[in-house]
Amino acid sequence: MDVVVELGKIINLPKEELIAKGMLAFIEKEIRLAELDIADLRDRYDVTNKEELFNRIKTKEIESHPAWEDYIIWKNKEEYIDELKEKLKVIR
């Protein structure tokens, strides 16, 4: 028997609802993890946003390596969060 069906029977939820709740939990967790990664970068460089990091790299207040890579990671994490939030709107 399908594990999802079995679990649904145990917790008394239809398969579709269980899958939807699982997707919701997964997306919310991914958002939290990405936000934690951004918080780590914020702390590492003592900046409030990626634009401030960019400006401090450009003015050479911060060494460009690995700060440029971290800036790109930060930018990608924000895009990832935005994409996930869009998916949340569809699921909810």
BELHUWO-V461551 format. One record per backbone hydrogen bond with DSSP energy under -0.5 kcal/mol. NH is the residue of the N-H (numbers start at 1). CO is the residue of the C=O. E is the energy in kcal/mol with one decimal. If there is no record, write none. Layout:
nh: <NH NH>
co: <CO CO>
e: <E E>
This chain:
nh: <6 7 8 9 10 11 12 13 18 19 20 21 22 23 24 25 26 27 28 29 30 31 32 33 34 35 36 37 38 39 40 41 42 43 44 45 46 47 53 54 55 56 57 58 59 60 61 62 66 67 68 70 71 72 73 74 75 76 77 78 79 80 81 82 83 84 85 86 87 88 89 90 91 92>
co: <2 3 4 5 6 7 8 8 14 15 16 17 18 19 20 21 22 23 24 25 26 27 28 29 30 31 32 33 34 35 36 37 38 39 40 41 42 42 49 50 51 52 53 54 55 57 56 56 64 63 64 66 67 68 69 70 71 72 73 74 75 76 77 78 79 80 81 82 83 84 85 86 87 88>
e: <-2.5 -3.0 -2.5 -2.0 -2.1 -2.6 -0.6 -2.7 -2.5 -2.5 -2.3 -2.6 -2.3 -2.6 -2.4 -2.6 -2.5 -2.8 -2.5 -2.2 -2.5 -2.3 -2.2 -2.6 -2.4 -2.5 -2.2 -2.1 -2.1 -2.4 -2.2 -1.8 -2.7 -2.4 -2.8 -2.2 -0.8 -1.7 -1.7 -2.7 -2.6 -2.3 -2.0 -2.6 -2.1 -1.5 -2.0 -1.7 -0.5 -0.6 -3.0 -2.3 -2.7 -2.3 -2.5 -2.8 -2.6 -2.7 -2.8 -2.3 -2.0 -2.6 -2.6 -2.3 -2.5 -2.5 -2.5 -1.8 -1.7 -2.1 -1.5 -1.1 -2.1 -2.7>
